[in-house]
Structures are given as structure tokens and as C-alpha cells.
Amino acid sequence: MIREKNFTLTGSNGLPIVTDVFFKPNQRLKPIVIFCHGYKGFKDWGAWDLVAEEFAENDFFFIKFNFSHNGGTAENPIDFPNLEAFGQDNYTKQLNDLQTVIDWMMITKEFAKNANVQQVHLIGHSRGGGIVMLKANEENKIKTVTTWAGVSDFASRFPSGEKLAKWKKDKVYYVENGRTKQQMPHDIQFYEDFLAYRECLDIAQAVKHLKIPQLIIHAKGDTSVNVDEARQIKEWNPKSKLFLLEGSNHVFDTQHPWKSDKMSESLRQVTHETIQFIKNN
């Protein structure tokens, strides 16, 4: 299996999109799966490498990447050495980064014998789930879209009331990363960009207009993104498939770092369901 890690594409504002590809070099065209990480996430978080390997073993061409402003760097793609970039992240930059990855796959010759550019599938975890639903609605190259613990809207995740007023006054607010203990900045441009492009960032409208197969996976025990958000997405797209895990949590019983050479049982289920869904569509 080929595991080509940490090469870079040029993302928003010239920052790197640090990228991995996993595939079997058997000279057969394989469906392309592009995975988008979530908030305070990165492509190497937890067991995502094991997920990539499982897809590759099932004859997919699997791509995962860091959004250009997720706080990682080309030299250190794990965790958040570049908090200045993190503070300048927003949803439209992430959509543009994902489009950059898609466009690159359409034109690169490096993987032409192993990647089928006519079969592009998206998976997004958490906030990345919102991003892939938006992109699947606007990009006709996408054949299926899958969310893992995906969010159903962006607006409700911004501060309101006095907290919003203070953010506007101070121009920045901070969220502590529970694992690294870093104070992670959010510049006011994040909110301003959302307001400017609110119509384009409306997940509900995107889902209602989807014309491709959609899989929604969520754990009933998720305390970060409530399972009701998955049920809401299902209501917006009655033709979609909803798969709920009993128990489990937002990251499917994994953590970072993940020291086992096997996925958790929950993540194994999630991966299996997604592989079968894509193969059947």
C-alpha cells in the first residue's frame, strides 16, 4: 500500500494544505474518497490513519488533508503551532480549500492510473460534515456525501448576546483546547465572513437540494454534536440514509493520540457502513 504523507497544495492566502493519500498501486482506477476533519481537528488525529488504510484495503483512493488555516504547518501538521492562522480560519476558506483538493485531483497526472476522477466521494467529521454537505450541493463532480457526527448548522455555534458584543469590541475571543491547553483565537472576521456569505453557508438549503446519495452517521451518545442534528438532516433529505450508533461518542470511542493498531469497535462500524454505502452507490 502507498502511504504518501505530508505533501502540500496551495490553499487560501497561500497557506499550505498538507495532504495524505493512501491507495494500493495496482494500476486500477479506484473511487476517490476525500475526508475533511472537524473543528480543532487535523488529518492525523487519533485513528484517522487506520481509517485511511481500511479504505485503501477496500480499493479506494483515500485523501485526507489539513485545512490551510487549521493551525498546523507543513513542518508540523499535528496540533496547532500556527495559532495566528487558526484565528483567521473561516467556513469559506475551508470550502475553497476542499475545492482546491478536488480540482487538483482532476488535473494531476501522478495518480492517473489509480484514481478515478469520475468517482469522487466526500466524508466529513463534525464541522467538516457541514463543509462536505455544502460542497456536495455546489460541486457536480461529487457522487456521494457522508457525514460522521456532522453539524446541521453553523449560525448556532457563534456566541450571542453579551459574548457576541464583547467579541465585536475585542475583535477576538479565545477557546481553550482541552487537550493541548492552548488558548485558540477566533478573530471577528470569522463571524463577519459568515454574515457576508450566510446564504451560501446554509446547510439546510444545501441538504434539501442534494441530488446525490447521502449517508448520515451519528452516535446517540454524542455530547459535542447532539444526535438531534443528524435527525434534522435526515428530515431535510428524506432520501438520505441515517445510521445511528448506540452509545459511543463524538469521536467514536477514539482519542488522540491513538496508540492501538486497530480501530475502536464504533469506528470500525462507522468505516464499514461508509464503505458499503459508497460501494452500493
N, C-alpha and C positions, 0 to 999 in steps of 0.2 A: 504494500500500500504506500502511496505517495502522501507524505505529510509535509507540505510546503508551507512554512510558517513565517510570519512577520515581514512579508514584503509590503510595500506601500503603494497606494494610489494617492492622487492629489485630491483632497477634499475641500470643504468650504474654507474660504480665506487662506487657501494654500496649505492648510494643515494636513498631515498625513492621515489616511485611512489605513490603519495597519490591518493586514488581511492574511487569512489562512485558507488553504484549500486541502481537502482530503479526498482521495479517489484511488481506485485500482487502475493501474496503467495497462489495461487490457485492450486498448485501441478500439473500444466500443463506445458509441455515443450514449451518454448517460444523462438522465434528467438532472437538472441543476437545482439544488436547494440552497437558498440564501437565508441565513439565520441572523436575526437582529437582537442584540442584547437589550436589557432594560435599564432603568434609572439606577445610577451608581453601579452599573454593571460593566462588564468588559468581556471580550471574546474568550478569554482564558479562565473565566470564573468557574470555580467548582468543577463539575463533571462535564462541562461543555465539550472538552476534547473527546471524552468517551462517547458522547452523543455523535460527534462528527465521525468517529471511527465506525460506529454502528451503521450510520447511513452509508458510508463508503463500502462497508462489507456487503450491504444490500444493493450495491451497484448504482449508487447515486454519486453525483459530483457535488460535494458539500463545501459551501463557502461560509465562513464566519468572519466578522470584522469588528473593529472598534470604530464607532462614530468619531469623526475627526475632532470633536470638541468634548469627548467623554472624560478627558483629564489624563489619559495615557499619552505616551510618546512613542516614537519609533524605537528609541533606545530602551524604554521601559514601558511596555504595553500593558503591564499588570498593575493594578491600583492607579493612583492619581497623583503623579508627580507634577502635573501642569494644572494647578487649580485656577490659574488665570483663564485658560481655555475653557475649563468647566463652567466658569461663571459666564462665559459668552455663548454657551450652548443654547439652542432652541429647537423647536419642532421643525421649522422649515429647513434649517441646516441639516437635520437628520434625514428628512425626506430627500434633500439634494444629495446627501452622501449615499443613500441607498440607490438613487438613480445613477450615480457615478459608478457604483459596483455593477449594476445591471448593464449599463452602456459599455463598460469595459469588457464584460463577458461577451457582448455582441461582436466586438471587433478584435479581441486578442486572438492571435494565431497559436499561442503557446499550448493551449489545451484543446485545439480544434478537433483532435481525434478522439477525445474522451468526454467532451461536454456538449450536450445537445442544446443549442441555443433556442430551439423551438419549444423546449420544455423547461420553463423557469417557474419555480415554486417558492413561496415565501413562508417563513416561520418567524414569529416574533414573540419574545417573552416580556410580559409585564408592559411597561411603556412601549417597548418595541412592538408589542402586539397592536397598539394603536397606530403606530407608524406603518406597519405592513398592511393593515386594513385600508388606510388612506391610499397607499401606493397601489394596492391591488385594484382599486377603483379607477385610478387615473392612468395606469400603465397597461396597455393591451397585450404586452408580452407575457403577463403573469397568467399561469394556468390554474393554480390553486393557492389558497391562503389559509394558514393555520395560526391560531393564537394559543399560546401557553400562558395561562394566568393573565390574559390581556385586559387592559383597561378599556372601558367603554366610552370615556370622555376625558378631555383634557381640562376643561374650564374649572371643574370642581376641585382640581388639585392645586389651584393657586390660592394664596392667602386671601382673606376677605376682611372687611371691617377695619378695625384699628391696625391689624397686622399689615393689611394692604396699604393703608395710609402711611404707615411707618416705612414700608418698603419704598414707596414713591418718594418719600422725604429723604431717606438714607441712600437711595439708589442701589442698595444691595441688601440681601439678607442671607443668613447662614444656616445650614442644616448640618448637624453632626453626623458623621459616618460612624455607625455603631461599632464597626469592626476596626477601622483604622484610627478612629477618634479625631480625624481631620475635620476642621470647620469648612464645609464646602459652600462656596459662594454662589449666589444666583443674582446676577445683575438685573436691573429693572428692564433691560432690553428684552429679556425672556418674556415678560408679561406684555410689553409693548408690541413685540413681534406677533404674539398670539392674537392680540386685538386687531392688528393690521391684517392678518390672514385668517381670521376666525372662520370665515365661510369655508375656506379650503381645508381647515383643520377640524371640520365637523365629522366625527367618526360615525355618528348615527346616519347622516345622509349618505356617507360613503358605503356603509354596510347595506342600507336599503337599496342602493343602486348596483350592488355587486351582481355580476352575471356569471361568475365562475364558482366552482365548488368551494365551500368554506367549512373548516373544522374548528370548533371551539373546545379547548381543553381547559379544565379548571378543577382545582381541588376544593372540596367542600369546606375543608379546614383552613383555607387561605385567610390570614388575618391582615394581609397587606393590600390585596385587591379582593373585595368581597365577592363570593360566588354569584351574588345577585347581578353583578356586572356581566357575567357570562350569560345568565338567563336573559338579560336585557338585549344583548347582542343577538341571541337566538330569536327573540321576538321581532327584531328589526329585519332579520333574514330567516323566515320560516323554513327555507330550503336547506339551511345550513345543518351540519351535524354537531350535536352537543355531547361531549363525553365528560362526565363528572367523576372524579376520584373520591372515594370515601376517605375521610381523614386527610392525611398528607398536609402539605403547606404550600406557601408561595413558590418555593424553590424545589418542590417535590422531594422533600426529605434529604436534600444535599446541603452542602455548606462550602465555604472557601476558607482555607484550601481543602480539597477533596483528596484524601490520601489512599483511598481504595482503588484497585484496578478494575472495579465493577461499579456500575450504576446502582443507585438505590432501586428498590423494587418499584417505587412510584415512578421514578424517572424512566425505568425500563418500560413500564406500561405506556407512559406518555410517548416515548420514542416508537414503540411498536405500533401503537394506534396511528401515529402520524405517518409512518412508513406505509402501512396498509392503506390508509386513506389516499395517499398520493399515488400508490400503485394502481388503485382501483379507479382513479380519475385521470 
